[in-house]
C-alpha cells in the first residue's frame, strides 16, 4: 500500500521544529494512527529529494514504522544506483555496503526507489538493510561523502561523539573515504546495531 503525501521541500538549514506542520498533512489523513498495513510506503511527491532533517522527522513521527521515500518510478536495482553515483563517492559507498554485508550477511537488502536529488545539500538514499521487517541501517550519499545512518542510533550511541545527530532515534556517520567505511569503529557500531535488532 502506498500513500503519497506532499510534504513540500525543506530547504537546507531548516529547523526540524519547523517541519512539524509538514507532517500534519499526514496526520489529517489518518496515516499511522488509523491504519497499520504490513507493507506501507510513504511517498514524498518530489523528484528533487529531501533533506536529512525531513526524513528523520518523518521517521520519528511514524515511530520508525515507515521511511519517507521520493516519488518512485519503478524498483531500482542496487547496481543501477551504484553506477549513477559520482566517481568521487562511489568507492566509499561500495565499501560501506560490503562492511554491512560482512557484519550482517542475512540482513534483507532494500533499495530506495529514488533518483539523485538536484540539491547538493540533500541526501540521496541508496539502500537500507532490515531484520525481520525492521530497518537497521541505511546508506546514502552526498556529492562529496557517503553517510551510514542507524535507525535506532540513539540506543547504540556510546557518547564518544563519533555518531552524529540529535533526533529522537536516528544517528549517522559521515564517510569521506573507503578507509572510513571499513574502520574498526564502524564495524563495531554496525555489529551493535544488528545485535540490537536480533540480526547478529
N, C-alpha and C positions, 0 to 999 in steps of 0.2 A: 504494500500500500504506500502511495506517495502523496504528500501534501505539499503544494507549492505555496510558500509564504514570502511575500515581497517585503523583506525587512529593510530594504534600502541599502545604500553603500556607506559604510562607516569610514570617513577619511582618516588618514594617518594622524595619530596623536589624539584620537577621540577618547575621552574619559570613559572607562567601562560603565560608570554610573549613568552616563548619558544614553547608554544603549538600552536601558530598561524600557522606555516607550516603544522601542522597535519590537520587542518580543511580546508586547501587549496585544499586537495583532494576532499572534498565535494563540494567546490566552483567550481572546474573544472568540476564536474559532473552536475553543474547547479542545485544544491539542492534547497534551499529555493527561490532563486531569479527567477527561471524559472518555478517551479511547486509548486502549493499550494493545494494539496489534503486535504480534510477534515480529513481523518484518515491516519496519516503518522507516521511511526516508524523508527527512525534512529537506526540502529543496529551496535554495536561495535563488530567486529569479533574476540572476545576473550572470553574464559570461565573463565579467571582469574580476571575478574573485572577491575576496573579502578579507578584512583584517584578522589577525590572530585574536584580538580582543573580542571581536564579534563572534567568532567561532567558539571561544571559551565561554562567553556569556550565554550563548545558546546551550552549550553543554551543561553548564551549571543549572540553567533554568529547567532543563528536561531531566535533571538529576542523573545525567550520564546515560540516559536511555536512547539517545539518538544524536548522531552528528549532523551538523548543518553542512549540506553539500551544494556546490554550484549546480545550476540547471544542467542536467545530463543530456547528452545526445545519444550515447549508447555506452555499453560496457567497454572499457578501455583496457587492453592487456598491459601488464606492467612493462613489458618490453617496449611498447609504444611510448609510454610515459618516459622511460629511460632514454629512448632515442631522441626525444624532444628537449630533454634537459640540456641547458648550455654546457659546453665542454668544461667550463671553469668549475662547475659544481658536480657534474655527473660522477666522477670517480668517488667523491665523498658520499654521495647518495648510494651508489652501488656498494661501497664498503660498509656503511651502516646497515644496509639491508642484509648483507652477509653476516654481520655481527648478530643481528636479531635472530636470523635463522640458525646460527650456531648455538645460541643460547636456548632458543625455544623452537626446535625443528618441527614440532607438531602443531604449532600455532596456525590458525587459519589466516591466510593472506587475502586481503580485500583491497582492491584498488579503488581509488576515488574516481568517480565519473566527473572529471574536471579537466579544464584546459588551463594553460599558463595565463595568469591574470595580466591585464595591461599595466596595472600599477606595480611599480617596483617595490613598494612597501607592503604588498600583500603576499601572504604565503601561498605557494602552490602546494596543496596537499596531494601527495602521490599515492601512498599506500598505508594501510594500518594492519595490525595483527591482533587477533582476538582469540580468546579461550572460552569455550562454552558459551559463545554468543556475546561475551563481554569484551569490549575493546581494551587493550592493554597499552600498546604503544602505537605511535603513528610517525610517519616520515613526511616531511615537507621540505620545500626549498625556496630560497630567495635568490636574487641574481648573483650574490657573492658568498653564500653559505647555505648549508643544509641545517635542518632542525629535526631533532628527535624529541617528540613530546610524549609525556606519560599521563594517561587518563586519570590515574589515581596517584599522581605525583606527590601530593601533599602528604600522603601516608608513608612514602618512602624517602622523604626529604630528611637528610641527616643534619641539616643546619650548616653544612660546610660552605654553602654559597655556590656550589657548582651547578645545582639545579636552579633555574630561574623561573620567575613568575610568582604572582601573589594572588592568583584566583582561588576559588574555593577548593578546587580539586586538581586542576591541571598544572603540571610543571614541565619545563623543557630545557634542552641543552642545545646551544648553537655549535655547529661543527664546521670548521673552516678548512680542514684538510682531511685526507683519508686517514692520516695518523690519529686525528681526533676521534674519528669514527670507529677505531678499534682499540682505543685506550683502555687500560685495565679498569679505570673508574667507570667508564661507560658500560663495559661488560658486566661489572658488578652490580650497578644500579638497574640495568636491564634485567639481569637474573633475579634481582629482588622484586622487580615489578611483576614478572611472570610467576614467581613463587607466591606472591600475594594473591594472584588470580588463580592459583592452583594449577598452573601450567608447567611447572618445572619439578 
